[in-house]
Amino acid sequence: MKKIAYISVPHFADCDAPLIQHLQENNDIIYIIKVSDDTKKLTLLNIDRLKKCSSVVPATDYRGMEALGNIVDLSKTYIVNMPSTKNYSPSSIWAIIKLTLFLLKKKVDVVHITSPLNLGELCLYFLRKRMLLTVHDPLSHSSNDDLRNKIHRGLAFRLVSNFLILNQSQREVFISRNHLEKKHVYNSQLSIYTHLQSTKPQYPATEGYVLFFGSISSYKGIDILCEAMKEVHAKRPDARLIIAGKGTIYFDISPYMEAGFLELHNRYITTEELVGFIRKAAFVVCPYIDATQSGVIMSAFALNSPVIATNVGGLSEMVTDGRHGMIVPPKDSKALSQAIEALLTDTSLLEKMRKNIAEDYIQGNRSWETISKGISHVYSQIP
């Protein structure tokens, strides 16, 4: 049996943890999380204070790991202690050097990373021939295509030997653009964020609304959603929209607020609040202008909430039109308003969709159990 090191960051813990849970059942795998001072309280981590030394330490050395420990085996989990928030600081670079030495000492056969390494982590590429990179974004988001990001991605796609891609619609473009061999690009997918199912919800005062949640950015198409809801509200005065997430409002939202159908929570949303928002919503909308795949959809599906999504990136692979929700063209407020009105009107269809989501994502071929079997096979293919 090969020894696997799965290296990630707290931002991805909601999708990493359930995958690791199943991978640890049939693989000799250790889970390694790079944690800095500004990520020590993200997702499933609630660490009060990082140790001042740059080192790799057992997760059991820290308090605040209870939520993660409910999912994965903490005895096989390690924290890369990175006290500085700057990736290029001496302490951060030293922590990565220690991580590289740690992996060599452990004699791991496969190093699975979940994002391109930054310039302060380049020494890890010493192990590149045994690396597998999960590509969350085969094509960069329009709002995250700066020079630094291009450099990090360019290096990764040239140095790493094997890739795990999470949506198939962008596979050929990804391979062609980066001049990769098809046999080294493996298919996979995301599944539901299971930790939300056991989170005690903090409910909002209302229910039955249309919900948008997640970080606010121009590629999310929130302005188009507001315009669509204006049309829905004109026909259904009881229709309401909640937008919950932190970010800069990039358009004039005041007319929609004044119309009375929009409730805005432009701030950090706790996990308890998020679960409450999803559980009380009629359904979730992802009106994105561009995308790859979406953690928002996996959060909604964890609580069996149907989703209306736009036909961009791999969203239509996650949301089967008519089964898990509805797919509409991007930048089309009319089509979006019609889909919203249709689901608000047909409660029996919504209930059927909820059952379909549970059937496919909890027990079916979209479950973490099935996905982990596929990734285990990928590990066996890496020399």
KOLTOR-356533 format. One record per residue (C-alpha): x, y, z; residue in three letters. Coordinates in steps of 0.05 Angstrom, whole numbers, always signed. Example, Ala and Ser with C-alpha at 12.3 -4.5 7.8 and 13.67 -1.06 7.14 Angstrom:
<sites>
SITE, xx, yy, zz, zaba
SITE, +246, -90, +156, ala
SITE, +273, -21, +143, ser
</sites>
This chain:
<sites>
SITE, xx, yy, zz, zaba
SITE, +0, +0, +0, met
SITE, +28, +68, -20, lys
SITE, +39, +123, +31, lys
SITE, +1, +186, +14, ile
SITE, +9, +257, +40, ala
SITE, -52, +301, +27, tyr
SITE, -31, +374, +35, ile
SITE, -82, +429, +37, ser
SITE, -105, +494, +71, val
SITE, -162, +510, +119, pro
SITE, -203, +544, +63, his
SITE, -214, +475, +32, phe
SITE, -227, +436, +97, ala
SITE, -302, +432, +83, asp
SITE, -289, +390, +21, cys
SITE, -223, +359, +43, asp
SITE, -248, +330, +109, ala
SITE, -304, +284, +83, pro
SITE, -258, +261, +26, leu
SITE, -201, +246, +75, ile
SITE, -250, +209, +120, gln
SITE, -264, +159, +65, his
SITE, -193, +158, +38, leu
SITE, -166, +140, +107, gln
SITE, -209, +78, +108, glu
SITE, -171, +44, +52, asn
SITE, -105, +82, +45, asn
SITE, -43, +96, +86, asp
SITE, -55, +171, +83, ile
SITE, -36, +230, +126, ile
SITE, -73, +297, +123, tyr
SITE, -29, +359, +127, ile
SITE, -59, +429, +135, ile
SITE, -17, +492, +124, lys
SITE, -42, +542, +177, val
SITE, -23, +614, +186, ser
SITE, -46, +665, +237, asp
SITE, -102, +691, +191, asp
SITE, -129, +620, +175, thr
SITE, -127, +588, +244, lys
SITE, -202, +599, +254, lys
SITE, -229, +581, +185, leu
SITE, -281, +528, +168, thr
SITE, -268, +468, +214, leu
SITE, -210, +498, +252, leu
SITE, -216, +540, +315, asn
SITE, -145, +548, +340, ile
SITE, -136, +605, +390, asp
SITE, -61, +614, +382, arg
SITE, -9, +584, +336, leu
SITE, +57, +560, +363, lys
SITE, +111, +611, +349, lys
SITE, +159, +561, +318, cys
SITE, +157, +543, +243, ser
SITE, +146, +469, +245, ser
SITE, +102, +409, +228, val
SITE, +64, +387, +290, val
SITE, +11, +334, +304, pro
SITE, -60, +363, +302, ala
SITE, -71, +333, +370, thr
SITE, -22, +385, +398, asp
SITE, -75, +439, +387, tyr
SITE, -141, +453, +418, arg
SITE, -198, +475, +373, gly
SITE, -194, +414, +328, met
SITE, -257, +381, +354, glu
SITE, -300, +395, +292, ala
SITE, -247, +367, +246, leu
SITE, -235, +308, +293, gly
SITE, -308, +289, +286, asn
SITE, -294, +274, +213, ile
SITE, -221, +253, +203, val
SITE, -170, +213, +244, asp
SITE, -131, +267, +281, leu
SITE, -76, +218, +297, ser
SITE, -60, +219, +223, lys
SITE, -68, +295, +216, thr
SITE, -13, +347, +220, tyr
SITE, -9, +423, +222, ile
SITE, +44, +461, +184, val
SITE, +54, +517, +234, asn
SITE, +65, +582, +194, met
SITE, +64, +639, +245, pro
SITE, +72, +694, +192, ser
SITE, +14, +714, +147, thr
SITE, +64, +729, +91, lys
SITE, +80, +671, +45, asn
SITE, +150, +697, +30, tyr
SITE, +172, +711, +102, ser
SITE, +233, +673, +128, pro
SITE, +189, +637, +179, ser
SITE, +140, +614, +126, ser
SITE, +195, +590, +80, ile
SITE, +228, +553, +138, trp
SITE, +162, +519, +154, ala
SITE, +157, +493, +82, ile
SITE, +229, +469, +84, ile
SITE, +212, +430, +147, lys
SITE, +150, +403, +113, leu
SITE, +193, +378, +54, thr
SITE, +241, +344, +102, leu
SITE, +181, +315, +140, phe
SITE, +154, +284, +76, leu
SITE, +222, +255, +58, leu
SITE, +229, +225, +128, lys
SITE, +159, +194, +122, lys
SITE, +179, +165, +55, lys
SITE, +113, +183, +23, val
SITE, +99, +156, -47, asp
SITE, +48, +208, -69, val
SITE, +43, +281, -50, val
SITE, -27, +306, -63, his
SITE, -33, +382, -62, ile
SITE, -98, +421, -71, thr
SITE, -73, +486, -101, ser
SITE, -12, +513, -139, pro
SITE, +46, +528, -93, leu
SITE, +66, +600, -83, asn
SITE, +137, +626, -93, leu
SITE, +153, +617, -19, gly
SITE, +137, +542, -24, glu
SITE, +179, +525, -85, leu
SITE, +223, +475, -48, cys
SITE, +164, +428, -45, leu
SITE, +170, +420, -120, tyr
SITE, +232, +378, -104, phe
SITE, +179, +323, -97, leu
SITE, +142, +342, -161, arg
SITE, +151, +275, -197, lys
SITE, +107, +242, -144, arg
SITE, +57, +300, -140, met
SITE, -17, +301, -156, leu
SITE, -49, +370, -160, leu
SITE, -124, +379, -151, thr
SITE, -143, +434, -201, val
SITE, -202, +471, -170, his
SITE, -200, +524, -225, asp
SITE, -178, +497, -293, pro
SITE, -190, +567, -319, leu
SITE, -179, +627, -272, ser
SITE, -240, +667, -250, his
SITE, -245, +734, -285, ser
SITE, -235, +769, -218, ser
SITE, -173, +729, -199, asn
SITE, -129, +731, -260, asp
SITE, -72, +775, -236, asp
SITE, +2, +766, -252, leu
SITE, +20, +731, -186, arg
SITE, -36, +681, -196, asn
SITE, -13, +668, -267, lys
SITE, +58, +656, -244, ile
SITE, +37, +607, -190, his
SITE, -8, +569, -238, arg
SITE, +42, +570, -295, gly
SITE, +96, +539, -251, leu
SITE, +50, +486, -223, ala
SITE, +24, +465, -291, phe
SITE, +95, +457, -317, arg
SITE, +127, +424, -257, leu
SITE, +74, +377, -229, val
SITE, +67, +310, -263, ser
SITE, -6, +291, -249, asn
SITE, -71, +329, -244, phe
SITE, -140, +316, -215, leu
SITE, -193, +359, -250, ile
SITE, -261, +370, -218, leu
SITE, -302, +389, -278, asn
SITE, -302, +358, -347, gln
SITE, -328, +416, -388, ser
SITE, -261, +452, -382, gln
SITE, -218, +390, -388, arg
SITE, -198, +396, -461, glu
SITE, -183, +470, -457, val
SITE, -142, +459, -394, phe
SITE, -101, +404, -427, ile
SITE, -91, +443, -491, ser
SITE, -74, +510, -459, arg
SITE, -22, +479, -413, asn
SITE, +6, +428, -463, his
SITE, -8, +368, -418, leu
SITE, -13, +294, -433, glu
SITE, -84, +270, -427, lys
SITE, -63, +206, -391, lys
SITE, -37, +248, -333, his
SITE, -101, +287, -324, val
SITE, -151, +248, -282, tyr
SITE, -225, +261, -273, asn
SITE, -259, +272, -206, ser
SITE, -313, +316, -175, gln
SITE, -336, +350, -111, leu
SITE, -390, +324, -65, ser
SITE, -429, +353, -7, ile
SITE, -400, +389, +54, tyr
SITE, -424, +339, +105, thr
SITE, -403, +377, +167, his
SITE, -461, +425, +155, leu
SITE, -510, +369, +169, gln
SITE, -489, +365, +242, ser
SITE, -483, +440, +253, thr
SITE, -535, +470, +299, lys
SITE, -570, +524, +258, pro
SITE, -582, +596, +276, gln
SITE, -646, +611, +240, tyr
SITE, -666, +678, +208, pro
SITE, -733, +710, +224, ala
SITE, -764, +694, +156, thr
SITE, -770, +632, +112, glu
SITE, -787, +612, +41, gly
SITE, -741, +663, +8, tyr
SITE, -693, +657, -50, val
SITE, -621, +654, -24, leu
SITE, -554, +676, -50, phe
SITE, -495, +664, -4, phe
SITE, -420, +666, -9, gly
SITE, -367, +719, -22, ser
SITE, -391, +779, -61, ile
SITE, -352, +789, -126, ser
SITE, -368, +816, -195, ser
SITE, -364, +747, -228, tyr
SITE, -421, +722, -183, lys
SITE, -475, +759, -223, gly
SITE, -511, +786, -163, ile
SITE, -534, +848, -202, asp
SITE, -568, +802, -253, ile
SITE, -601, +764, -196, leu
SITE, -628, +828, -166, cys
SITE, -657, +849, -233, glu
SITE, -689, +780, -241, ala
SITE, -719, +785, -171, met
SITE, -748, +853, -188, lys
SITE, -788, +819, -244, glu
SITE, -809, +762, -198, val
SITE, -830, +811, -144, his
SITE, -874, +849, -193, ala
SITE, -914, +785, -204, lys
SITE, -907, +757, -134, arg
SITE, -904, +812, -82, pro
SITE, -890, +760, -28, asp
SITE, -825, +738, -61, ala
SITE, -762, +755, -22, arg
SITE, -687, +751, -35, leu
SITE, -633, +744, +18, ile
SITE, -560, +759, -1, ile
SITE, -513, +734, +53, ala
SITE, -438, +744, +46, gly
SITE, -380, +791, +53, lys
SITE, -351, +833, -3, gly
SITE, -355, +899, -40, thr
SITE, -421, +914, -73, ile
SITE, -399, +929, -144, tyr
SITE, -466, +958, -169, phe
SITE, -520, +1005, -144, asp
SITE, -561, +960, -99, ile
SITE, -604, +1015, -68, ser
SITE, -663, +1011, -118, pro
SITE, -672, +937, -100, tyr
SITE, -667, +951, -26, met
SITE, -718, +1006, -32, glu
SITE, -766, +960, -70, ala
SITE, -773, +920, -6, gly
SITE, -757, +849, -31, phe
SITE, -683, +847, -14, leu
SITE, -650, +832, +52, glu
SITE, -574, +843, +52, leu
SITE, -524, +813, +102, his
SITE, -458, +840, +76, asn
SITE, -412, +811, +129, arg
SITE, -378, +747, +150, tyr
SITE, -431, +693, +158, ile
SITE, -419, +641, +212, thr
SITE, -429, +568, +197, thr
SITE, -489, +566, +244, glu
SITE, -520, +625, +207, glu
SITE, -506, +594, +140, leu
SITE, -541, +529, +159, val
SITE, -600, +569, +184, gly
SITE, -604, +610, +120, phe
SITE, -602, +548, +75, ile
SITE, -652, +507, +116, arg
SITE, -703, +563, +115, lys
SITE, -694, +581, +42, ala
SITE, -740, +556, -13, ala
SITE, -677, +545, -55, phe
SITE, -609, +574, -72, val
SITE, -588, +613, -133, val
SITE, -518, +616, -164, cys
SITE, -524, +668, -220, pro
SITE, -450, +666, -237, tyr
SITE, -421, +698, -300, ile
SITE, -362, +651, -300, asp
SITE, -344, +592, -255, ala
SITE, -308, +525, -250, thr
SITE, -345, +486, -197, gln
SITE, -379, +513, -135, ser
SITE, -373, +500, -61, gly
SITE, -437, +540, -53, val
SITE, -475, +485, -90, ile
SITE, -443, +431, -47, met
SITE, -463, +469, +16, ser
SITE, -534, +475, -9, ala
SITE, -538, +402, -29, phe
SITE, -511, +380, +39, ala
SITE, -577, +406, +67, leu
SITE, -618, +381, +7, asn
SITE, -632, +451, -20, ser
SITE, -645, +455, -96, pro
SITE, -603, +504, -135, val
SITE, -615, +548, -196, ile
SITE, -548, +557, -230, ala
SITE, -522, +587, -294, thr
SITE, -493, +545, -350, asn
SITE, -420, +564, -339, val
SITE, -359, +522, -322, gly
SITE, -378, +456, -290, gly
SITE, -441, +480, -255, leu
SITE, -487, +440, -302, ser
SITE, -447, +377, -283, glu
SITE, -463, +390, -210, met
SITE, -536, +411, -219, val
SITE, -573, +364, -265, thr
SITE, -627, +407, -297, asp
SITE, -696, +387, -272, gly
SITE, -668, +337, -222, arg
SITE, -627, +377, -171, his
SITE, -651, +446, -192, gly
SITE, -650, +486, -257, met
SITE, -597, +510, -306, ile
SITE, -605, +577, -341, val
SITE, -562, +618, -389, pro
SITE, -513, +667, -357, pro
SITE, -527, +742, -358, lys
SITE, -600, +729, -374, asp
SITE, -644, +761, -321, ser
SITE, -708, +742, -358, lys
SITE, -691, +667, -359, ala
SITE, -669, +671, -287, leu
SITE, -733, +705, -265, ser
SITE, -775, +652, -301, gln
SITE, -736, +596, -266, ala
SITE, -744, +629, -198, ile
SITE, -818, +639, -208, glu
SITE, -827, +567, -232, ala
SITE, -794, +538, -169, leu
SITE, -830, +585, -122, leu
SITE, -896, +563, -152, thr
SITE, -884, +488, -155, asp
SITE, -870, +464, -84, thr
SITE, -880, +390, -103, ser
SITE, -824, +396, -154, leu
SITE, -779, +427, -101, leu
SITE, -793, +369, -54, glu
SITE, -778, +319, -109, lys
SITE, -712, +354, -123, met
SITE, -693, +351, -49, arg
SITE, -703, +275, -51, lys
SITE, -662, +269, -114, asn
SITE, -604, +308, -83, ile
SITE, -602, +262, -23, ala
SITE, -606, +200, -67, glu
SITE, -549, +221, -113, asp
SITE, -501, +257, -66, tyr
SITE, -507, +218, -2, ile
SITE, -510, +147, -27, gln
SITE, -504, +149, -103, gly
SITE, -448, +158, -153, asn
SITE, -436, +230, -130, arg
SITE, -421, +211, -58, ser
SITE, -353, +219, -24, trp
SITE, -349, +143, -18, glu
SITE, -352, +135, -94, thr
SITE, -305, +194, -106, ile
SITE, -253, +168, -57, ser
SITE, -251, +101, -93, lys
SITE, -235, +138, -158, gly
SITE, -180, +178, -125, ile
SITE, -151, +116, -93, ser
SITE, -145, +87, -162, his
SITE, -109, +150, -186, val
SITE, -58, +141, -129, tyr
SITE, -45, +71, -153, ser
SITE, -28, +97, -223, gln
SITE, +26, +146, -200, ile
SITE, +95, +113, -205, pro
</sites>
